[in-house]
Amino acid sequence: MSSAGLEGRAELVKPTDGVVSRLVNRRISTRISLFIARYASPSPDLVSVIAAALVALGGALFASGRPLLGGVVAQLGSIIDGVDGEIARLTGRQSKAGGFFDTMLDRLADIALILGVSMAAMYFLSPQIALALAVLAVSADLLVSYLHAVGEKVSGSHPALIGRIPNIAGRDTRIFILFLAGITGAIWQGLLVMTILSYFYVVAKSIEILRYLESK
């Protein structure tokens, strides 16, 4: 790839990206976005819908007994989820409405995916334990998003940029863990790892944000 192409891709990377986004997702999504931008100008909102539909479909595939395919489709949706924002930045169509629309779709898709994975986990766990894990996983997922939204509002800076702990439990990482769970067959274990990591991040990052606010 030319140096111009590399620079174009670098400009699409966000400083708040998680580890999986930097090492995996952006390496693919930025190539897709730059290719699309050369030949078409799709609505970023349409791309958001496609990405959310893929993640939700991944959940349905998990629930129907096809975890490997479900994991792959959900991870594909996670990669495509980066394309909408990249296209918006490339074409100058960034907007608060688009960001809000994308965020709401992400939460709905995440819930569908986690519920699908939880249903698949019922093949290995009792219904009661699977239900408890599903509730904890959904709440952990939503808490990370809430932490980022409220943390940025009260501090004026994205929580990933505050303190020493990087963005280790962002949406990219959570879906990637479930992707690995699907392709390895360690379904309930993957769901448990995602939940524990998310809660750890929420607690640890909350402490960092509080210390940051108290120092102001």
C-alpha positions as semicolon CSV with decimal commas, in nm:
position;residue;x (nm);y (nm);z (nm)
1;M;0,000;0,000;0,000
2;S;0,121;0,350;-0,079
3;S;0,229;0,592;0,193
4;A;-0,078;0,802;0,111
5;G;-0,299;0,499;0,170
6;L;-0,129;0,425;0,500
7;E;-0,173;0,786;0,611
8;G;-0,539;0,773;0,512
9;R;-0,591;0,462;0,721
10;A;-0,403;0,610;1,016
11;E;-0,635;0,911;1,017
12;L;-0,935;0,680;1,058
13;V;-0,803;0,520;1,376
14;K;-0,947;0,666;1,698
15;P;-0,731;0,721;2,008
16;T;-1,004;0,557;2,218
17;D;-0,998;0,233;2,018
18;G;-0,961;-0,085;2,216
19;V;-0,689;-0,344;2,169
20;V;-0,891;-0,561;1,929
21;S;-0,989;-0,261;1,718
22;R;-0,627;-0,150;1,683
23;L;-0,480;-0,493;1,615
24;V;-0,762;-0,656;1,417
25;N;-1,076;-0,462;1,330
26;R;-0,928;-0,135;1,203
27;R;-0,676;-0,319;0,986
28;I;-0,972;-0,458;0,792
29;S;-1,241;-0,189;0,827
30;T;-1,016;0,097;0,714
31;R;-0,931;-0,090;0,394
32;I;-1,303;-0,148;0,332
33;S;-1,387;0,216;0,399
34;L;-1,114;0,356;0,175
35;F;-1,217;0,117;-0,104
36;I;-1,585;0,208;-0,073
37;A;-1,509;0,581;-0,058
38;R;-1,337;0,561;-0,395
39;Y;-1,637;0,417;-0,577
40;A;-1,948;0,497;-0,373
41;S;-2,083;0,711;-0,094
42;P;-2,323;0,497;0,112
43;S;-2,510;0,642;0,406
44;P;-2,320;0,582;0,731
45;D;-2,658;0,507;0,893
46;L;-2,716;0,225;0,644
47;V;-2,378;0,077;0,732
48;S;-2,472;0,103;1,101
49;V;-2,789;-0,095;1,035
50;I;-2,597;-0,365;0,844
51;A;-2,337;-0,396;1,121
52;A;-2,602;-0,421;1,393
53;A;-2,799;-0,677;1,191
54;L;-2,490;-0,896;1,155
55;V;-2,415;-0,888;1,529
56;A;-2,779;-0,970;1,611
57;L;-2,777;-1,247;1,350
58;G;-2,472;-1,386;1,523
59;G;-2,680;-1,416;1,840
60;A;-2,957;-1,596;1,652
61;L;-2,704;-1,841;1,510
62;F;-2,565;-1,911;1,856
63;A;-2,917;-1,978;1,984
64;S;-2,995;-2,210;1,691
65;G;-2,699;-2,434;1,770
66;R;-2,445;-2,293;1,524
67;P;-2,199;-2,115;1,754
68;L;-1,903;-2,126;1,516
69;L;-2,097;-1,948;1,241
70;G;-2,255;-1,719;1,501
71;G;-1,917;-1,612;1,631
72;V;-1,782;-1,542;1,284
73;V;-2,089;-1,341;1,179
74;A;-2,086;-1,138;1,503
75;Q;-1,716;-1,058;1,458
76;L;-1,782;-0,954;1,098
77;G;-2,051;-0,720;1,229
78;S;-1,803;-0,577;1,479
79;I;-1,558;-0,504;1,197
80;I;-1,827;-0,347;0,978
81;D;-1,935;-0,136;1,277
82;G;-1,614;0,060;1,232
83;V;-1,690;0,132;0,868
84;D;-1,986;0,364;0,935
85;G;-1,782;0,610;1,137
86;E;-1,488;0,586;0,901
87;I;-1,707;0,663;0,600
88;A;-1,868;0,950;0,790
89;R;-1,523;1,098;0,859
90;L;-1,404;1,039;0,504
91;T;-1,710;1,204;0,348
92;G;-1,761;1,478;0,607
93;R;-2,096;1,340;0,719
94;Q;-2,030;1,309;1,091
95;S;-2,325;1,413;1,305
96;K;-2,452;1,381;1,660
97;A;-2,770;1,220;1,526
98;G;-2,567;0,957;1,343
99;G;-2,359;0,888;1,651
100;F;-2,670;0,850;1,866
101;F;-2,835;0,622;1,610
102;D;-2,525;0,401;1,590
103;T;-2,493;0,381;1,969
104;M;-2,854;0,272;2,017
105;L;-2,825;0,009;1,745
106;D;-2,506;-0,121;1,904
107;R;-2,677;-0,169;2,240
108;L;-2,973;-0,353;2,085
109;A;-2,742;-0,575;1,880
110;D;-2,524;-0,649;2,184
111;I;-2,827;-0,755;2,387
112;A;-2,942;-0,984;2,105
113;L;-2,596;-1,138;2,076
114;I;-2,556;-1,198;2,450
115;L;-2,904;-1,348;2,480
116;G;-2,827;-1,579;2,188
117;V;-2,499;-1,688;2,344
118;S;-2,676;-1,739;2,677
119;M;-2,933;-1,963;2,512
120;A;-2,650;-2,167;2,363
121;A;-2,493;-2,188;2,709
122;M;-2,809;-2,359;2,836
123;Y;-2,690;-2,677;2,659
124;F;-2,406;-2,690;2,914
125;L;-2,551;-2,516;3,221
126;S;-2,871;-2,540;3,417
127;P;-3,141;-2,291;3,311
128;Q;-3,105;-2,104;3,639
129;I;-2,728;-2,058;3,610
130;A;-2,755;-1,970;3,240
131;L;-3,020;-1,707;3,321
132;A;-2,808;-1,557;3,598
133;L;-2,506;-1,544;3,367
134;A;-2,717;-1,382;3,094
135;V;-2,837;-1,108;3,331
136;L;-2,483;-1,043;3,454
137;A;-2,344;-1,039;3,100
138;V;-2,607;-0,797;2,967
139;S;-2,567;-0,568;3,266
140;A;-2,187;-0,576;3,231
141;D;-2,213;-0,488;2,863
142;L;-2,445;-0,195;2,930
143;L;-2,239;-0,073;3,226
144;V;-1,925;-0,039;3,014
145;S;-2,116;0,173;2,762
146;Y;-2,276;0,377;3,041
147;L;-1,937;0,430;3,205
148;H;-1,792;0,562;2,879
149;A;-2,087;0,792;2,812
150;V;-2,122;0,938;3,161
151;G;-1,748;0,940;3,228
152;E;-1,687;1,149;2,920
153;K;-1,972;1,383;3,007
154;V;-1,854;1,459;3,361
155;S;-1,480;1,466;3,290
156;G;-1,474;1,615;2,942
157;S;-1,249;1,333;2,826
158;H;-1,314;0,976;2,715
159;P;-1,250;0,738;3,008
160;A;-1,010;0,536;2,793
161;L;-0,780;0,841;2,797
162;I;-0,797;0,879;3,175
163;G;-0,569;0,688;3,408
164;R;-0,344;0,396;3,329
165;I;-0,598;0,128;3,239
166;P;-0,656;0,115;2,861
167;N;-0,986;0,031;2,694
168;I;-0,967;-0,343;2,764
169;A;-1,341;-0,409;2,773
170;G;-1,476;-0,206;2,482
171;R;-1,735;-0,345;2,243
172;D;-1,461;-0,469;2,010
173;T;-1,311;-0,683;2,287
174;R;-1,644;-0,811;2,419
175;I;-1,758;-0,932;2,079
176;F;-1,416;-1,077;2,001
177;I;-1,431;-1,286;2,319
178;L;-1,769;-1,423;2,213
179;F;-1,626;-1,486;1,865
180;L;-1,351;-1,696;2,024
181;A;-1,611;-1,871;2,239
182;G;-1,806;-1,965;1,929
183;I;-1,517;-2,104;1,728
184;T;-1,370;-2,295;2,024
185;G;-1,699;-2,423;2,163
186;A;-1,620;-2,277;2,507
187;I;-1,949;-2,090;2,505
188;W;-2,037;-2,036;2,870
189;Q;-1,671;-1,990;2,955
190;G;-1,639;-1,712;2,697
191;L;-1,952;-1,544;2,828
192;L;-1,815;-1,564;3,181
193;V;-1,477;-1,418;3,079
194;M;-1,649;-1,132;2,898
195;T;-1,861;-1,059;3,205
196;I;-1,574;-1,067;3,455
197;L;-1,350;-0,852;3,234
198;S;-1,627;-0,597;3,186
199;Y;-1,703;-0,569;3,558
200;F;-1,335;-0,541;3,643
201;Y;-1,296;-0,262;3,389
202;V;-1,605;-0,077;3,514
203;V;-1,487;-0,085;3,876
204;A;-1,122;-0,004;3,803
205;K;-1,198;0,271;3,554
206;S;-1,460;0,423;3,785
207;I;-1,193;0,454;4,053
208;E;-0,959;0,622;3,803
209;I;-1,229;0,865;3,695
210;L;-1,314;0,954;4,054
211;R;-0,948;1,021;4,131
212;Y;-0,923;1,232;3,817
213;L;-1,229;1,438;3,911
214;E;-1,110;1,485;4,268
215;S;-0,777;1,617;4,143
216;K;-0,945;1,895;3,949
